[in-house]
Amino acid sequence: MNTTELYELFVHHRKISTDSRNCPFGSLFFALKGENFDGNQFAAKALDAGAAYAIIDNPEYQVNDRTILVDDVLKTLQQLAHRHRKMLGIPIIGITGTNGKTTTKELIAAVLSTKYNILYTEGNLNNQIGVPLTLLRLDNDHEMAVIEMGANHPGDIKELVEIVAPNYGIITNIGCAHLEGFGSLEGVIQTKGELYDYLRHTKGKIFIQHENKILQQIAKGLEQISYGQEEGDFTVGHVVSCNPFLTFDWKQQGKVHVVDTHLIGAYNLDNILAAIAVGRYFKIPAERISRAIATYEPTNNRSQWKETEKNHLIIDAYNANPSSMKLALENFAQMDVTPKAVILGDMRELGPTSDELHQEVVQQLREIGFDQVFLCGEHFSRTGNGFQTFPTTAALKEYLQAHPLNGFHILLKGSHSMALETLIDLL
């Protein structure tokens, strides 16, 4: 079956499933494959569970005319999503970057939602499967979409932009992350820059942090809508205070707007200014923009503030890389609170330079001089640090059960796989 024929089926069966345990009645089941599973094996189960059709790529499982054989199920899913996106033809903003892309996406969605019916990426569905699944949720009522795109390897963004076909793009920033897949910072720059390459070819527009030299170097030839802290940018803003929540100001037509947020960290200013620039470009009144940002509250262990009976926590345990770790520690150091404790977990997927990059974090910790420092993970364990260090999060958890912390402001920061959030109940 070709994409045109499959699209005709999709028009009448709009629910998509990739999990045979969750197949709404009348849905299309796509039998995806992973490292440890083969969705083809569950096609019959999906049909029994309520799916109208199962799309498979192994003829061994073609049991009846409701099992549709294709060459590659994932590619078919992506082609279907691209066709659907083109059929609806609404403006789409594509977002990528090393740090802040999820927060920026959610802030933009909060701002745009004050005027438009928008679709945006849920959670972290920003990969080769999540992106097409998001696009297939578009319907005729949506007026815009905000699509987050992640990357672990060269070519990932090129593949995703070909599916999404964005009209506008934002690269939040570029830093050292997923070096295991990219090989070097230059590999990260090239891959993230594939969003700019697509928009340059299609005459799209970008929202760009004006002072970011790396982004400016790869943005030549693109129509830019700039944001930053310098007069003359399309959107200008500054940090007012950050103790613990960020308060900032921004200008429009000479009027200064001061906004109190629920976000931790001065580093979130760029994410906020990107959302303001998008809102202004799409003609949303300043008061609505400010209100949307003031009421946004982060979730999912991203720069969250939590007061417990014993301590005050900054929970930033969703992700970590050298640049985001550096910014989080700098921000925490500048907060006018005492005493301070830091709990850091390994930064994953950094490749051969991982131990060296963890040692740089240790050096930063020495220079700052927090009251208490706890490190956990195999990479931190290999550093020469002089701090309390544990091979695993479980070992640190056992220590904290025996030696509880009381009366501290505590920063928790580490890669998602370190599961630092499991320590929260002890703090």
C-alpha positions in Angstrom: 0.0 0.0 0.0 1.4 3.4 -0.9 1.2 6.6 1.2 -1.8 8.0 -0.7 -3.9 4.9 0.0 -2.8 4.8 3.6 -3.7 8.4 4.1 -7.2 7.7 2.9 -7.4 5.1 5.6 -6.0 7.5 8.2 -8.7 10.1 7.3 -11.2 7.6 8.6 -9.1 6.1 11.4 -7.5 9.1 13.1 -6.2 7.4 16.3 -2.7 6.0 16.0 -1.2 3.3 18.3 2.2 1.9 18.6 1.4 -0.2 21.7 -0.8 -3.3 21.3 -1.8 -3.0 25.0 -3.4 0.4 24.1 -5.3 0.2 20.9 -8.5 2.4 20.9 -11.3 1.0 18.8 -10.9 1.8 15.1 -7.2 2.9 15.5 -4.3 2.2 13.2 -1.6 0.1 14.8 2.0 0.7 13.6 4.2 -2.4 14.3 7.4 -0.6 15.2 10.7 -2.4 16.0 13.1 -1.6 18.8 16.3 -3.1 20.2 14.3 -5.5 22.4 11.0 -5.9 20.7 9.3 -6.4 17.3 5.9 -4.9 16.9 5.1 -7.3 14.1 4.7 -10.0 16.6 1.8 -8.1 18.3 -0.2 -7.1 15.2 -2.8 -9.8 15.7 -3.2 -8.9 19.3 -3.6 -5.2 18.3 -6.4 -6.1 15.9 -8.1 -8.2 18.6 -7.8 -5.3 21.0 -9.7 -2.9 18.7 -7.4 -1.7 16.0 -9.0 -1.4 12.6 -5.7 -2.1 10.8 -2.2 -3.1 11.6 0.7 -1.8 9.5 3.5 -4.3 9.5 6.8 -4.9 7.6 7.2 -8.6 8.1 5.1 -10.8 5.7 5.1 -13.6 8.2 2.5 -11.7 10.3 0.2 -10.8 7.4 -2.8 -12.8 8.6 -5.7 -11.1 6.9 -6.7 -8.0 4.8 -6.5 -5.9 8.0 -2.8 -6.4 8.2 -1.1 -4.0 5.7 2.4 -4.9 4.6 4.9 -2.1 3.9 8.6 -2.0 3.4 9.4 -0.1 6.6 6.9 0.7 9.3 8.8 3.6 10.8 9.4 5.2 7.4 5.8 4.7 6.6 4.7 6.4 9.8 7.0 9.4 9.1 5.8 9.7 5.5 2.2 9.6 6.6 2.9 12.4 9.2 4.6 14.5 6.6 1.7 14.1 4.2 -0.8 15.0 6.9 1.3 18.1 7.9 1.4 19.3 4.2 -2.4 18.7 3.8 -3.2 20.9 6.7 -0.6 23.5 5.7 -0.6 25.5 9.0 2.4 27.4 10.3 4.9 25.3 12.3 7.7 26.4 14.5 10.5 23.8 14.9 12.7 23.9 18.0 16.0 22.3 18.8 19.0 23.0 20.9 21.3 21.6 23.5 19.6 23.1 26.6 16.2 24.6 27.2 14.3 23.4 24.2 11.5 21.8 26.2 11.1 24.8 28.5 11.2 27.1 25.4 8.6 25.0 23.6 6.3 25.1 26.6 6.7 28.8 27.1 6.0 29.5 23.4 2.9 27.2 23.6 1.7 29.1 26.7 2.0 32.4 24.9 0.5 31.3 21.6 -2.4 29.6 23.3 -3.7 32.9 24.5 -4.7 33.7 20.9 -4.5 30.5 18.8 -5.5 26.9 18.9 -2.2 25.2 18.8 -0.7 21.7 19.0 2.7 21.3 20.6 5.0 18.4 21.5 3.9 16.6 24.7 6.6 15.8 27.2 9.8 14.7 25.4 8.3 13.1 22.3 11.0 14.8 20.1 12.6 11.9 18.3 12.0 9.9 15.0 8.9 8.3 16.5 7.6 11.0 18.8 7.7 13.8 16.1 5.5 12.0 13.5 3.1 10.8 16.3 2.7 14.5 17.3 2.1 15.7 13.7 -0.6 13.0 13.3 -2.5 14.6 16.2 -3.0 17.8 14.1 -6.6 18.4 13.1 -8.5 21.1 11.2 -9.1 23.1 14.3 -5.4 23.7 14.9 -4.1 27.0 13.7 -0.4 26.6 14.5 2.0 23.9 15.9 5.2 24.0 17.9 7.3 20.9 17.4 10.4 20.0 19.5 13.2 18.1 17.8 15.9 16.3 19.6 19.1 14.7 18.3 21.7 12.2 19.4 23.5 11.6 16.1 24.6 13.5 13.0 21.7 13.8 10.5 18.9 13.4 13.1 17.7 17.0 12.7 17.9 16.8 8.9 15.6 13.7 9.0 13.2 15.4 11.4 12.9 18.7 9.5 12.1 16.8 6.3 9.1 15.3 8.1 8.0 18.5 10.0 8.6 21.0 7.2 8.7 23.9 9.6 8.1 27.5 8.5 10.0 29.0 11.5 12.9 27.7 13.6 14.6 28.2 16.9 17.9 26.7 18.0 18.0 27.6 21.7 21.8 27.2 22.0 24.6 24.8 21.2 26.8 23.1 23.7 28.5 19.8 24.6 25.9 17.1 24.9 25.5 13.5 23.4 29.2 13.7 22.4 29.1 9.9 22.4 26.9 10.1 19.3 28.2 13.4 17.8 31.9 12.9 18.3 32.7 16.6 18.9 31.2 20.0 19.5 31.5 20.6 15.8 29.3 17.6 15.2 26.7 19.1 17.5 26.9 22.4 15.7 26.5 20.8 12.3 23.5 18.7 13.4 21.6 21.4 15.1 22.4 23.7 12.2 20.4 21.3 9.9 17.3 23.2 11.0 18.8 26.4 9.7 19.9 24.6 6.5 16.3 23.5 5.8 14.9 27.0 6.5 17.5 28.6 4.4 16.5 26.4 1.5 12.8 26.9 2.0 13.1 30.7 2.7 11.8 30.2 6.3 12.5 32.5 9.2 14.4 32.0 12.5 14.0 33.4 16.0 17.6 33.8 17.3 19.4 34.8 20.4 21.3 37.8 19.1 24.4 37.6 21.3 25.0 33.9 20.6 28.1 33.9 18.4 27.9 30.2 17.4 24.3 30.6 16.2 25.1 33.8 14.3 28.0 32.1 12.5 25.6 29.4 11.1 22.6 31.7 10.5 24.0 33.6 7.5 21.5 34.1 4.7 18.4 33.7 6.9 15.8 36.2 7.8 16.2 36.7 11.6 13.9 37.8 14.3 16.3 38.5 17.2 16.0 38.5 20.9 18.5 39.3 23.6 19.7 41.9 26.0 21.0 44.6 23.6 19.0 47.6 22.4 17.9 47.2 18.8 16.9 43.5 19.1 13.3 42.7 18.1 12.7 41.7 21.8 14.9 43.0 24.6 14.9 41.8 28.2 17.0 41.7 31.4 17.2 39.8 34.7 15.8 41.9 37.6 16.4 39.3 40.3 16.7 35.6 40.8 16.1 34.6 44.4 15.0 31.9 44.0 12.5 32.6 41.1 13.5 34.7 38.1 12.0 38.2 37.8 12.8 39.9 34.5 11.8 42.9 32.5 11.2 43.4 28.8 10.3 46.3 26.5 7.7 46.9 23.9 7.3 50.4 22.2 9.1 52.1 25.1 6.9 50.5 27.8 8.7 48.3 30.3 7.0 45.1 31.6 8.2 43.5 34.8 7.3 39.8 35.2 7.7 37.5 38.1 8.0 33.8 37.0 7.9 30.4 38.6 11.2 29.5 36.9 14.6 29.0 38.6 17.7 30.3 37.1 18.9 33.4 35.1 19.7 31.0 32.3 16.0 30.8 31.6 15.9 34.4 30.4 16.8 33.4 26.8 14.0 30.8 26.8 11.5 33.4 28.0 12.7 36.0 25.5 12.3 33.5 22.6 8.7 33.0 23.7 8.1 36.7 23.9 9.6 37.2 20.4 7.3 34.6 19.0 4.3 36.1 20.7 5.1 39.6 19.5 5.7 38.3 15.9 2.3 36.7 15.9 0.6 39.9 17.2 -0.2 38.8 20.7 -0.7 41.7 23.1 2.0 42.4 25.6 -0.2 41.9 28.7 -1.2 38.4 27.5 2.4 37.5 26.8 3.5 38.6 30.3 0.5 36.8 32.0 1.2 33.6 30.1 4.9 33.6 31.2 4.0 34.6 34.8 1.6 31.7 35.2 3.7 29.0 33.6 5.0 26.5 36.1 7.7 23.9 35.1 7.1 20.2 35.6 8.9 16.9 35.1 11.9 17.8 37.4 13.0 20.7 35.2 14.2 23.6 37.4 11.4 23.0 39.9 11.3 24.6 43.3 10.0 22.5 46.2 9.8 23.2 49.9 9.7 20.2 52.1 9.4 20.0 55.9 13.2 19.8 56.1 14.8 21.7 53.1 14.3 23.9 50.1 15.0 22.0 46.8 15.9 23.0 43.3 15.1 19.8 41.3 16.8 19.9 37.9 17.1 16.1 37.5 15.6 15.7 34.0 18.8 16.1 32.1 22.4 17.3 32.4 25.4 18.1 30.2 28.5 20.3 30.8 26.9 23.6 29.8 23.7 23.1 31.7 25.6 21.9 34.8 27.9 24.9 34.7 24.9 27.3 34.5 23.0 25.6 37.2 25.9 25.7 39.6 26.6 29.4 38.8 23.0 30.3 39.4 22.9 28.4 42.7 26.1 30.1 43.8 24.6 33.5 43.2 21.4 32.8 45.2 21.4 34.7 48.5 20.5 31.8 50.7 22.4 29.6 53.2 23.5 26.9 53.9 23.7 25.3 50.5 24.1 21.7 49.5 24.7 20.2 46.0 23.8 16.7 44.9 25.1 16.0 41.4 24.8 12.8 39.3 26.8 11.8 36.3 26.3 13.5 32.9 25.7 10.6 30.5 26.6 10.1 26.8 29.7 12.3 26.7 32.0 9.8 25.0 35.8 9.5 25.5 36.0 13.0 27.2 33.5 12.2 29.8 35.9 11.8 32.8 37.7 15.1 31.8 34.4 17.0 31.6 33.3 15.6 35.0 36.7 16.8 36.4 35.9 20.3 35.1 32.7 20.2 37.2 34.6 19.2 40.2 37.0 22.1 39.7 34.0 24.5 39.5 32.7 23.1 42.7 36.0 23.7 44.4 36.1 27.3 43.3 32.5 28.0 44.4 32.8 26.3 47.9 29.3 25.0 48.7 28.6 24.0 52.3 28.0 20.4 51.3 28.6 18.5 48.1 27.5 14.9 47.2 28.5 13.3 43.9 27.3 10.0 42.5 27.9 7.9 39.5 30.8 6.0 37.8 32.2 9.1 36.1 32.2 11.3 39.2 33.7 8.4 41.1 36.7 8.4 38.8 37.5 12.1 39.5 39.9 13.3 42.1 37.5 15.5 44.1 37.7 15.3 47.9 33.9 15.4 48.1 31.6 12.7 49.4 31.3 10.4 46.3 29.0 7.4 45.8 29.1 4.9 42.9 25.3 4.9 42.5 22.3 6.9 43.4 21.2 3.9 45.5 24.4 4.2 47.6 23.8 7.9 48.1 20.2 7.2 49.1 21.4 4.8 51.7 23.8 7.4 53.1 21.2 10.1 53.3 18.8 7.8 55.1 21.5 7.4 57.8 22.7 11.0 57.7 19.6 13.2 56.9 20.0 16.8 55.6 18.0 19.5 57.5 17.7 23.2 56.9 19.5 23.3 53.6 18.8 24.8 50.2 19.7 21.9 47.9 20.4 21.7 44.2 19.8 18.3 42.5 21.3 18.0 39.0 22.1 15.0 36.9 21.2 13.0 33.8 17.7 11.5 33.8 19.1 7.9 34.0 20.7 8.8 37.4 17.2 9.0 38.8 18.1 11.7 41.4 14.4 12.3 41.8 14.3 9.1 43.9 16.1 11.1 46.6 13.4 13.7 47.0 11.4 11.9 49.7 14.5 11.8 51.9 15.1 15.5 51.6 
